[in-house]
Amino acid sequence: MGEWKAQISIRVRQDLRRELQGVAERERRNLSNVADALLEWSALQLRVAGSVERLMKYQLEKKEEKK
């Protein structure tokens, strides 16, 4: 059988919601599926980084190296 899923509610900027809705439409998914995939991926990244602060710092440092 499948896993039980828990509902969550978050507030995001309207432009972010529109962008994610566009991704969902392009991939023929619903917004909930896209949000679930992003949360799963980001939770894994957070686990590896150890904290939100370290995760964000790592991402900012990587962007600066690409310039």
Backbone bond lengths (Angstrom), bond angles and torsions (degrees), N, CA, C in turn:
res aa  C-N    CA-C-N  psi(-1)  N-CA   C-N-CA  omega(-1)  CA-C   N-CA-C  phi
1 M - - - 1.446 - - 1.526 110.40 -
2 G 1.325 116.47 166.10 1.458 122.00 -179.15 1.514 112.50 -79.94
3 E 1.311 113.95 170.94 1.457 120.03 177.78 1.517 110.18 -82.19
4 W 1.316 115.32 149.23 1.459 120.40 173.15 1.517 107.32 -76.48
5 K 1.303 116.23 138.22 1.456 120.57 178.70 1.525 109.20 -114.43
6 A 1.316 115.35 145.18 1.456 121.73 179.15 1.524 108.70 -105.87
7 Q 1.292 116.09 140.28 1.458 120.66 179.06 1.518 110.18 -83.69
8 I 1.343 115.87 139.46 1.465 121.02 172.92 1.517 108.14 -128.89
9 S 1.295 115.29 160.73 1.455 120.62 178.80 1.523 107.73 -132.08
10 I 1.337 116.43 128.64 1.459 120.26 178.33 1.527 109.51 -132.65
11 R 1.294 115.19 158.47 1.460 120.85 175.69 1.522 107.69 -108.48
12 V 1.326 116.22 131.34 1.462 121.87 177.74 1.521 108.76 -131.87
13 R 1.331 114.93 160.72 1.465 119.32 176.56 1.527 108.98 -60.99
14 Q 1.314 116.63 149.23 1.464 121.10 -179.35 1.526 112.14 -60.93
15 D 1.335 116.68 -39.34 1.463 118.89 -179.54 1.532 111.62 -66.59
16 L 1.331 117.53 -34.29 1.463 120.37 176.46 1.525 110.43 -67.06
17 R 1.328 116.41 -41.90 1.461 119.22 177.86 1.531 110.97 -61.47
18 R 1.334 116.63 -43.31 1.469 119.94 178.45 1.524 111.13 -61.66
19 E 1.329 116.25 -41.55 1.460 120.15 179.45 1.528 110.80 -63.40
20 L 1.322 117.06 -45.48 1.465 120.65 179.37 1.528 111.24 -66.56
21 Q 1.318 117.01 -36.03 1.464 120.39 176.77 1.527 110.09 -63.85
22 G 1.337 116.42 -38.49 1.458 120.69 176.86 1.524 111.78 -63.29
23 V 1.322 116.48 -40.98 1.463 120.77 176.69 1.526 109.51 -62.02
24 A 1.311 116.06 -45.32 1.471 120.94 -179.65 1.525 110.90 -59.59
25 E 1.306 116.94 -43.90 1.465 120.57 179.99 1.522 111.52 -65.02
26 R 1.335 116.58 -44.21 1.469 120.05 179.05 1.523 112.02 -60.98
27 E 1.311 116.31 -36.11 1.461 120.75 -177.59 1.525 113.13 -93.64
28 R 1.323 115.27 6.64 1.469 121.57 -179.57 1.528 112.05 53.11
29 R 1.321 114.36 48.25 1.462 122.96 176.75 1.516 107.48 -125.69
30 N 1.312 115.77 173.44 1.458 116.27 172.07 1.535 108.16 -100.89
31 L 1.298 115.91 165.46 1.462 121.44 -176.25 1.525 111.08 -58.35
32 S 1.301 117.02 -36.23 1.457 121.57 179.71 1.526 111.54 -62.09
33 N 1.336 117.63 -41.26 1.468 121.18 178.51 1.523 111.49 -64.78
34 V 1.325 116.56 -41.65 1.467 120.70 179.36 1.530 109.79 -65.30
35 A 1.319 117.22 -45.77 1.462 121.06 179.54 1.524 110.79 -61.58
36 D 1.330 117.60 -40.62 1.454 121.59 178.97 1.530 110.50 -62.29
37 A 1.320 117.70 -45.65 1.463 121.37 179.78 1.527 110.95 -62.69
38 L 1.335 116.79 -42.93 1.460 120.25 179.55 1.519 112.30 -66.39
39 L 1.324 117.22 -39.49 1.466 120.39 178.47 1.523 111.72 -66.86
40 E 1.325 117.35 -40.39 1.470 120.90 176.98 1.523 110.22 -60.34
41 W 1.349 116.04 -48.18 1.457 120.63 -179.05 1.530 111.15 -63.58
42 S 1.327 116.50 -45.57 1.467 119.39 -177.02 1.524 111.43 -68.07
43 A 1.321 118.27 -32.72 1.464 121.07 177.02 1.532 110.04 -64.31
44 L 1.315 116.94 -39.31 1.465 120.82 177.03 1.529 110.16 -64.46
45 Q 1.328 117.15 -45.17 1.463 120.96 178.59 1.525 111.00 -61.21
46 L 1.314 116.33 -40.24 1.464 121.48 179.65 1.524 111.03 -66.04
47 R 1.332 116.56 -40.83 1.460 120.51 177.91 1.533 110.46 -59.18
48 V 1.322 116.54 -43.38 1.463 121.14 -179.64 1.525 110.45 -67.08
49 A 1.326 117.49 -44.09 1.465 121.76 -178.02 1.526 111.84 -70.16
50 G 1.321 117.71 -34.38 1.459 121.03 178.86 1.514 115.19 96.53
51 S 1.335 117.27 -26.31 1.461 120.72 177.66 1.521 108.80 -159.33
52 V 1.319 116.02 158.32 1.465 120.47 178.67 1.528 109.31 -62.73
53 E 1.318 116.42 -40.79 1.460 120.08 -179.00 1.531 111.24 -60.20
54 R 1.332 117.95 -45.90 1.467 120.93 179.20 1.520 111.53 -66.70
55 L 1.317 117.10 -37.00 1.460 120.70 178.35 1.527 110.63 -63.19
56 M 1.316 117.16 -47.57 1.452 121.01 -179.54 1.525 111.09 -65.60
57 K 1.326 117.66 -39.63 1.457 121.47 178.75 1.521 110.36 -62.45
58 Y 1.311 117.43 -42.60 1.460 121.60 179.35 1.524 110.60 -61.94
59 Q 1.324 116.55 -44.17 1.458 119.89 -179.42 1.522 111.01 -65.40
60 L 1.320 117.95 -39.83 1.460 120.85 179.63 1.526 110.67 -66.84
61 E 1.329 117.98 -40.79 1.451 120.80 178.68 1.523 111.17 -63.76
62 K 1.328 117.94 -40.43 1.461 121.53 179.13 1.524 110.73 -63.15
63 K 1.351 117.79 -41.20 1.463 120.77 178.86 1.521 110.94 -62.68
64 E 1.325 117.19 -40.32 1.460 121.13 -178.78 1.527 111.07 -66.80
65 E 1.344 118.00 -33.00 1.467 121.19 179.23 1.525 110.82 -68.02
66 K 1.327 118.66 -32.48 1.472 123.36 -176.89 1.525 112.00 -71.27
67 K 1.312 118.24 -21.86 1.468 120.62 -176.17 1.497 112.86 -67.77
